[in-house]
Amino acid sequence: MQQHSDAALRALGFDPSDPASVAARWSEILTLEEQAAAMVASGTALQLRAHAAAYDFAHALDIVDGCAESAMHVRSIADEVALVVKVTSGVAQGQLALASKTQDDFPALVVALDENVATPAQVHKLVEVGFKVNHDDPAEQAERRALFVEVMLERIRQEPLPPRALQKAAERVAEELTGESIDQRHARARRQRRTSVEDLGDGMSILRVTTDSFVAHAIHDRVRKQALAIIKARPNPGTAPHASEEAEDGTGSPGAGSAFGAAVDEAHATAKTAETAEELDERSLNEVMSDVVADMLLTSDPMGNSAAAGIQANVQLSIPITTALTETPRAGQAPALLEGMTPMPIEDAKRLAATAPAFIRVLTHPITGAVQAVDSYKPTAAMRAFLHARDVHCRFIGCRQPAVACELDHTEDYQYGGKTAIWNLSDFCKNHHIVKHHTAWKVRQLGGGILEWTTPSGKVYISRPEPHGVIFRPTDQLIRPTEKPPRPDTSVSPAASPGDAPAPQLGRSTKTPPF
C-alpha cells in the first residue's frame, strides 16, 4: 500500500484519519463536480442556440436568393463555424441543421440544459429518440413531441439516468406516442441489415452485424451460456488433463517407474507439467465469448468443446394482453418489450410467444403501473419471477443490467434478522451488490418496490420500478373519492423468462406524470 508523509497528506487537503475532514473534502469535491456540470450544460445550451441562429440566418438568405436547395449560404457559414469549433465543414453543417431542428421541435430541452436539469449527453439521446415521435398532422406531432419531452424531463428529475438508460426509457415512451407503429418502422429498418469490420490496430478488429434485436439478444445469450459452460468444464488448477488416461495405462500410478530409470521418469514428468501449464485455459468470459463467436462462424463448432454443445438461447419477452389480442398492429398501443426495455414488432412477439411452453401472468396497478403479483406454482420461483418482473434491471441508480442476470439482495441483511420476503428483496448486478454491502452507500425499501438510496455524501436518490408505459395520475374529475378504483390491468409474458408488463393505454391529465 502506498504510504504518504505528513506533508503529502496535508497537500491532499484533508486528514484521512479524521471522518469530519474526509466528509468535508468529499462534499467539496462533489460541489466542484456540480458546478462544472452546470457550466458545461449552460455552455452547450449557448452553443446550440448559436448553431441554430447561424443555420436559420443562412437558410433565410438561401430562400431570398432562391438557392435553398443548394444551401450555398448554409454551406458558407458552416465553413466558417467549422474553423471556430475546429471540426470539419460537413460536421459543422450537420450540427447547425440539428441545432435548428432541436430548437424548433424540442425547445424545452434547450431550457433544461440552461437550468442544468439535463446533461448534454441526455439531451442528445432525447432528441435522437424524440424524432421517432411523428404524426401526419404537424400540429398533433408537435403536441406529442412536447408531451414526450415533458414526460422524460420529469423522469430525469426523479432519477439521474445515464444516457444509455435514459434512451431505453425514452424509446418505450416514444413508442406509445408515435403515429407510426414499430412494425412499420421495423420493416423499413430491416432492409438495412449488414455486416462490417472496423480495424482497431494492434492486429484487432470489430465485427459488427446489424440484425433483428430479438436475434441479436438470442445470439448473445447463447454465446454467453456456451462460454460459461466451457469455463466451468476447465480442469481444476494443478490437475493434469491426461491424469485419468495415465492411471488407466499404469504410467500415472504411484511407484510405477518406467524401464528407463528414475532420471528419465523425472524428465518425463517435467515435460508433462510444462504441457499442462501450456494447456491451462485462463481466458476471461469476454475472451471465451469472442472465441466462441469466431469458431461458430468459421467452423460451426463452439470451441470443439462438448460442454457447450446443445445449449440454446433464452430471451425475455413481455406482451401486454391488450396488445396480444389485437389482430392488426396500430400506432400508440403498448409495445411488446424485449428484455423488459426494448420495443419490438408485435407480430414477431406473437409468433415467438406461440411457441412458448407456458406463460406467466403479470398483474399491474392500473394507475402507477407497478407490478402487484405474478402467477407461479413454487413459492421460491414465484418470488424470483415477481422481482424480475417488477425490477426489470439492477435497481442501483442508473444501472440497466437485466434483472435475469442480477443477484437477489436482502435490503436488511439476512444475518441481522432481515426477512426473505418480497418487501425486503431487490435485484442488483454483481458490481452494485458488492458496492451496497462494502461501501457507505445505503438503501432502504419505501414500499411498492421503491428504493431510497443514500450516497456516501448524504444525497438521497429514489429508484422506482420501471414505468410500464406513459401513465398519468388521474385528476379529481377522473376519479372521485367515492368511486372505486379501476381493476388491475393484466399482461402476459412467456414463461421462459418473466418480463416487464406495460400498463393501460395512454391517458391525458393536467397533473404531473408519475415519473
C-alpha positions in Angstrom: 0.0 0.0 0.0 1.3 3.5 -0.9 2.5 5.5 2.1 2.1 9.2 2.5 4.2 11.6 4.5 2.6 14.2 6.8 3.4 16.9 4.2 1.8 14.8 1.4 -1.3 14.3 3.5 -1.7 18.0 4.1 -1.3 18.6 0.4 -4.3 16.3 -0.2 -6.5 18.9 1.6 -7.9 16.5 4.2 -6.9 14.2 7.1 -7.7 10.6 6.2 -7.8 9.7 10.0 -10.5 12.4 10.7 -14.0 11.4 9.5 -15.2 15.0 9.6 -12.3 16.1 7.4 -13.0 13.2 4.9 -16.7 14.2 4.7 -15.9 17.8 4.2 -13.5 17.1 1.4 -15.9 14.6 -0.2 -18.6 17.3 -0.1 -16.2 19.9 -1.6 -15.3 17.6 -4.5 -19.0 16.9 -5.3 -19.7 20.7 -5.2 -17.0 21.2 -7.8 -18.4 18.5 -9.9 -21.9 20.1 -9.7 -20.5 23.5 -10.7 -18.6 22.0 -13.6 -21.7 20.1 -14.8 -23.8 23.3 -14.7 -21.2 25.2 -16.6 -20.9 22.5 -19.3 -24.7 22.3 -19.7 -25.1 26.1 -19.9 -22.3 26.3 -22.4 -23.8 23.6 -24.5 -27.2 25.4 -24.5 -25.5 28.6 -25.6 -23.7 26.8 -28.4 -26.9 25.1 -29.5 -28.6 28.5 -29.8 -25.7 29.9 -31.7 -25.7 27.0 -34.1 -29.4 27.3 -34.6 -29.1 31.1 -35.2 -26.4 30.5 -37.7 -28.4 28.0 -39.6 -31.7 30.0 -39.6 -29.8 33.1 -40.7 -28.1 31.4 -43.6 -31.2 29.4 -44.6 -33.2 32.7 -44.8 -30.5 34.1 -47.1 -30.7 31.0 -49.3 -34.5 31.4 -49.6 -34.2 35.1 -50.5 -31.6 34.3 -53.1 -33.5 31.3 -54.5 -30.8 28.8 -53.6 -32.4 27.0 -50.7 -32.0 23.6 -52.5 -28.2 24.0 -52.9 -27.9 25.8 -49.5 -24.9 27.8 -50.5 -25.2 30.3 -47.6 -25.7 27.5 -45.1 -22.6 25.8 -46.5 -20.7 29.1 -46.4 -21.4 29.9 -42.7 -20.9 26.2 -41.8 -17.4 26.5 -43.3 -16.6 29.5 -41.0 -18.2 27.9 -37.9 -16.1 24.8 -38.5 -13.0 27.0 -38.1 -14.2 28.3 -34.8 -15.3 25.0 -33.3 -12.5 23.1 -35.0 -14.4 20.4 -36.8 -14.8 19.5 -40.5 -17.2 21.5 -42.7 -19.5 18.6 -43.1 -19.7 18.0 -39.4 -20.4 21.7 -38.8 -23.2 21.8 -41.3 -24.8 18.8 -39.7 -24.5 20.4 -36.2 -26.1 23.6 -37.4 -29.1 21.9 -39.0 -29.6 19.6 -36.0 -29.4 22.6 -33.6 -32.1 24.4 -35.6 -34.4 21.4 -35.7 -33.8 20.8 -32.0 -34.7 24.3 -31.0 -37.8 24.3 -33.2 -39.1 20.8 -32.2 -37.8 20.5 -28.6 -37.4 24.0 -27.1 -38.0 22.7 -23.6 -34.8 20.6 -23.9 -32.8 23.7 -24.5 -34.3 25.3 -21.4 -33.5 22.1 -19.5 -29.8 22.5 -20.5 -29.8 26.1 -19.3 -31.2 25.1 -16.0 -28.9 22.0 -15.7 -31.9 19.7 -15.4 -30.4 17.5 -18.2 -26.9 17.0 -19.3 -25.8 17.5 -22.9 -25.5 13.7 -23.4 -29.0 13.2 -22.0 -30.4 15.9 -24.3 -28.6 14.3 -27.3 -30.4 11.0 -26.6 -33.8 12.5 -26.0 -33.5 14.4 -29.3 -32.4 11.3 -31.1 -35.4 9.3 -29.8 -37.8 12.2 -29.9 -37.6 12.4 -33.7 -39.2 9.0 -33.7 -42.4 10.6 -32.4 -44.2 11.6 -35.6 -47.7 12.1 -37.0 -49.3 13.1 -40.3 -50.8 16.2 -38.7 -48.0 18.7 -37.9 -49.9 20.2 -35.0 -50.5 16.8 -33.5 -46.9 15.8 -34.0 -45.7 19.0 -32.2 -48.1 18.2 -29.3 -46.9 14.7 -29.0 -43.2 15.6 -29.1 -43.9 18.3 -26.4 -45.6 15.6 -24.3 -42.7 13.2 -24.8 -40.2 15.9 -23.6 -42.5 16.7 -20.6 -42.6 13.0 -19.5 -38.9 12.4 -20.0 -37.8 15.6 -18.1 -39.9 14.6 -15.2 -38.3 11.2 -15.3 -34.8 12.8 -15.2 -35.8 14.9 -12.3 -36.8 11.8 -10.3 -33.8 9.6 -11.3 -30.5 10.8 -12.7 -30.3 8.2 -15.5 -27.2 8.0 -17.6 -27.6 8.5 -21.4 -27.9 4.8 -22.3 -30.5 4.0 -19.6 -32.4 7.2 -20.5 -32.5 6.1 -24.1 -34.1 2.8 -23.2 -36.8 4.6 -21.1 -37.4 7.2 -23.8 -37.8 4.5 -26.5 -40.7 3.0 -24.6 -42.4 6.3 -24.1 -41.9 7.3 -27.8 -43.3 4.0 -28.9 -46.7 4.9 -27.4 -46.7 8.4 -28.7 -45.6 8.0 -32.3 -48.1 7.8 -35.2 -46.2 5.0 -37.0 -46.2 1.5 -35.5 -43.0 -0.2 -34.7 -43.9 -3.0 -37.2 -43.9 -0.4 -40.0 -40.6 1.1 -38.9 -39.0 -2.3 -38.3 -40.0 -3.5 -41.8 -38.2 -0.4 -43.2 -35.2 -0.7 -40.9 -34.8 -4.4 -41.5 -33.7 -3.6 -45.1 -30.5 -2.1 -43.6 -29.2 -5.4 -42.3 -25.5 -5.7 -42.9 -22.1 -6.7 -41.5 -19.0 -4.6 -41.3 -15.4 -4.7 -40.0 -13.6 -1.8 -38.2 -9.9 -2.2 -37.7 -8.7 -1.1 -34.2 -5.0 -1.5 -34.6 -2.6 -3.9 -32.8 -4.0 -6.7 -35.0 -7.5 -6.4 -33.7 -10.8 -5.5 -35.3 -14.5 -5.2 -34.5 -17.0 -7.3 -36.4 -20.5 -5.7 -36.5 -23.7 -7.5 -37.5 -26.9 -5.4 -37.8 -29.9 -7.7 -37.4 -33.2 -8.1 -35.6 -33.0 -7.2 -31.9 -34.5 -10.5 -30.9 -31.9 -12.4 -32.9 -29.1 -10.3 -31.6 -30.1 -10.9 -28.0 -30.6 -14.6 -28.6 -27.2 -14.9 -30.1 -25.6 -13.1 -27.2 -27.5 -15.2 -24.7 -26.4 -18.5 -26.3 -22.8 -17.5 -26.7 -22.6 -16.4 -23.1 -24.1 -19.7 -21.9 -21.7 -21.6 -24.0 -18.7 -19.6 -22.8 -19.8 -20.2 -19.2 -20.1 -23.9 -19.9 -16.6 -24.0 -21.3 -15.1 -22.2 -18.4 -17.0 -24.4 -15.9 -15.6 -27.5 -17.7 -12.0 -26.4 -17.2 -9.8 -28.8 -15.2 -9.0 -27.7 -11.7 -5.7 -25.9 -11.3 -2.8 -28.3 -10.8 -4.8 -31.2 -12.3 -3.2 -32.8 -15.3 -5.7 -33.2 -18.2 -4.3 -36.6 -19.0 -4.1 -37.9 -15.5 -7.0 -40.3 -16.0 -5.5 -41.7 -19.1 -2.1 -42.3 -17.4 -3.9 -44.0 -14.5 -5.6 -46.4 -16.9 -2.4 -47.5 -18.6 -0.4 -47.6 -15.3 2.0 -44.8 -16.1 0.5 -42.5 -13.6 0.1 -44.9 -10.7 2.3 -44.3 -7.6 5.6 -46.1 -7.5 5.3 -47.4 -11.1 8.6 -46.3 -12.7 9.5 -46.9 -16.3 12.1 -49.3 -17.6 14.4 -46.3 -18.5 15.2 -45.3 -14.9 14.3 -42.6 -12.4 16.1 -39.8 -14.3 14.1 -40.4 -17.5 10.9 -40.7 -15.4 11.7 -37.3 -13.8 12.3 -35.7 -17.2 9.0 -37.2 -18.5 7.1 -35.8 -15.5 8.7 -32.3 -16.0 7.6 -32.3 -19.7 4.1 -33.3 -18.7 3.9 -30.5 -16.2 5.0 -28.0 -18.8 2.5 -29.4 -21.3 -0.3 -29.0 -18.6 0.8 -25.4 -18.0 0.6 -24.6 -21.7 -2.8 -26.1 -22.0 -4.2 -24.2 -19.0 -7.1 -22.0 -20.2 -7.0 -18.7 -18.4 -9.2 -16.7 -20.7 -11.8 -14.3 -19.3 -15.5 -14.7 -20.0 -15.4 -12.0 -22.7 -12.4 -13.6 -24.4 -14.1 -17.0 -24.5 -17.3 -15.4 -25.9 -15.3 -13.7 -28.6 -13.6 -17.0 -29.5 -16.9 -18.9 -29.5 -18.4 -16.5 -32.0 -15.4 -16.8 -34.2 -15.3 -20.6 -34.1 -19.0 -20.9 -34.7 -18.9 -18.6 -37.7 -15.9 -20.3 -39.2 -16.5 -23.9 -38.3 -20.0 -24.1 -36.8 -18.3 -25.7 -33.8 -18.1 -23.9 -30.4 -14.5 -24.5 -29.5 -14.9 -28.2 -30.2 -15.9 -28.4 -26.6 -18.7 -30.8 -25.7 -19.6 -28.7 -22.7 -21.0 -26.0 -25.0 -23.0 -28.4 -27.2 -26.8 -28.3 -27.2 -27.1 -25.0 -25.4 -30.0 -22.9 -26.8 -30.8 -19.2 -26.5 -33.2 -17.8 -24.0 -34.6 -14.2 -24.1 -37.1 -12.3 -22.0 -40.2 -11.2 -23.9 -43.2 -9.3 -22.5 -46.5 -8.7 -24.3 -49.4 -6.6 -22.9 -52.6 -8.8 -23.1 -54.5 -5.9 -24.8 -51.8 -5.8 -27.5 -51.6 -9.6 -27.8 -55.3 -9.7 -28.5 -55.2 -7.0 -31.2 -55.4 -8.5 -34.7 -53.9 -5.6 -36.6 -50.9 -3.7 -35.0 -51.6 0.0 -34.6 -49.6 3.0 -33.6 -49.8 4.1 -29.9 -50.6 0.7 -28.4 -48.4 -0.6 -25.6 -45.5 -2.4 -27.2 -44.1 -5.8 -26.8 -40.8 -5.5 -24.9 -37.5 -7.3 -25.3 -35.6 -7.8 -22.0 -38.3 -5.6 -20.4 -36.9 -2.4 -22.0 -36.7 -2.5 -25.9 -39.8 -2.3 -28.0 -40.1 -5.0 -30.8 -42.6 -5.7 -33.6 -45.7 -7.2 -32.1 -46.1 -9.7 -34.9 -42.7 -11.2 -34.2 -43.5 -11.2 -30.5 -46.8 -13.1 -31.1 -45.0 -15.6 -33.4 -42.4 -16.3 -30.7 -45.0 -16.4 -27.9 -46.9 -19.1 -29.9 -44.0 -21.5 -29.3 -43.6 -20.7 -25.6 -44.2 -23.8 -23.4 -46.1 -21.7 -20.8 -46.9 -18.2 -19.7 -46.6 -16.1 -16.5 -49.4 -13.7 -15.9 -48.2 -10.3 -14.5 -50.8 -8.1 -12.8 -50.0 -4.4 -12.8 -51.5 -1.5 -10.9 -53.9 0.5 -13.2 -52.5 3.9 -12.2 -48.9 3.5 -11.2 -48.1 0.6 -13.4 -46.2 -1.2 -10.6 -46.3 -5.0 -10.7 -48.6 -6.4 -8.0 -48.4 -10.2 -8.4 -47.1 -12.9 -10.7 -48.7 -16.4 -11.0 -46.5 -19.4 -10.4 -46.7 -22.7 -8.6 -43.5 -22.9 -6.5 -43.1 -20.1 -3.9 -39.4 -19.5 -4.4 -39.8 -19.4 -8.2 -42.8 -17.1 -7.8 -40.8 -14.6 -5.7 -38.0 -14.6 -8.1 -40.4 -14.2 -11.0 -42.2 -11.4 -9.2 -38.9 -9.5 -8.6 -37.6 -9.9 -12.1 -40.9 -8.6 -13.5 -41.0 -5.7 -11.0 -37.4 -4.6 -11.2 -36.6 -5.4 -14.9 -33.0 -4.4 -14.3 -30.5 -3.7 -11.5 -32.0 -1.3 -9.1 -28.9 0.8 -8.5 -29.5 4.4 -9.7 -29.0 4.4 -13.5 -27.8 0.8 -13.9 -29.6 -1.2 -16.6 -28.1 -4.7 -16.2 -31.1 -7.0 -16.9 -32.7 -8.5 -13.8 -32.3 -12.0 -15.1 -28.5 -11.5 -14.9 -28.7 -9.9 -11.4 -28.5 -11.3 -7.8 -31.3 -11.0 -5.3 -30.3 -8.8 -2.3 -31.8 -8.6 1.2 -32.2 -4.9 1.9 -31.9 -5.7 5.5 -29.2 -8.3 5.8 -30.5 -11.8 6.5 -27.7 -12.4 9.1 -29.1 -9.4 11.1 -32.7 -10.6 11.0 -33.8 -9.4 7.6 -36.7 -11.5 6.2 -36.7 -13.4 2.9 -39.7 -11.5 1.6 -40.7 -9.5 -1.4 -40.7 -6.3 0.5 -37.1 -7.0 1.6 -35.6 -8.1 -1.7 -34.5 -6.4 -4.9 -32.2 -7.2 -7.9 -28.6 -5.9 -8.0 -25.9 -6.7 -10.6 -22.8 -8.2 -9.0 -20.9 -5.0 -9.0 -23.5 -2.9 -7.3 -24.4 -5.8 -4.9 -20.8 -5.5 -3.7 -21.0 -1.7 -3.5 -24.1 -1.9 -1.4 -22.6 -4.3 1.1 -19.0 -3.0 1.3 -19.2 0.8 0.9 -21.0 3.7 2.6 -23.9 3.6 0.1 -27.2 2.8 1.9 -30.6 1.7 0.6 -34.0 1.1 2.2 -37.4 0.0 0.9 -40.2 2.5 0.9 -42.8 0.0 -0.2 -44.2 -0.8 -3.6 -40.7 -1.7 -4.9 -39.5 1.9 -4.4 -35.9 2.1 -3.1 -34.3 5.1 -1.4 -30.6 5.3 -2.0 -28.3 7.5 0.2 -24.9 8.3 -1.2 -21.7 8.4 1.0 -22.0 12.2 0.9 -25.6 12.1 2.2 -27.5 12.8 -1.0 -30.8 10.9 -1.5 -32.0 9.4 -4.7 -35.2 7.5 -5.3 -35.3 4.4 -7.6 -38.8 3.4 -8.7 -39.8 0.3 -10.6 -39.6 0.7 -14.3 -42.7 2.6 -15.6 -44.9 0.4 -17.7 -45.7 2.9 -20.5 -46.9 6.5 -20.5 -49.1 6.7 -17.4 -50.6 9.7 -15.7 -52.1 10.2 -12.3 -55.9 10.9 -12.6 -57.3 14.3 -11.8 -60.2 14.7 -9.4 -62.5 14.8 -12.4 -61.4 11.3 -13.5 -61.6 9.5 -10.1 -63.5 10.9 -7.2 -63.0 9.6 -3.6 -66.5 8.0 -3.7 -65.7 6.0 -6.8 -64.0 2.6 -6.8 -60.5 2.5 -8.5 -60.3 0.6 -11.8 -59.4 -3.1 -11.8 -55.8 -4.0 -12.4 -54.5 -4.5 -16.0 -53.2 -7.9 -16.9 -50.2 -8.6 -19.1 -48.8 -11.9 -20.4 -45.2 -12.9 -20.6 -43.7 -16.1 -22.0 -42.6 -18.3 -19.1 -39.1 -18.7 -20.4 -38.2 -15.6 -18.5 -40.7 -13.3 -16.7 -40.6 -9.8 -18.0 -42.0 -6.3 -17.7 -45.7 -5.7 -18.2 -46.8 -2.4 -19.8 -49.8 -0.9 -18.2 -53.0 0.6 -19.6 -53.2 2.8 -22.7 -52.0 6.4 -22.7 -54.2 9.0 -21.0 -54.1 12.7 -20.6 -54.1 14.6 -17.3 -53.5 18.1 -16.0 -51.3 16.8 -13.3 -47.6 15.8 -13.4 -46.8 12.3 -14.7 -45.5 9.9 -12.1 -42.0 9.6 -13.5 
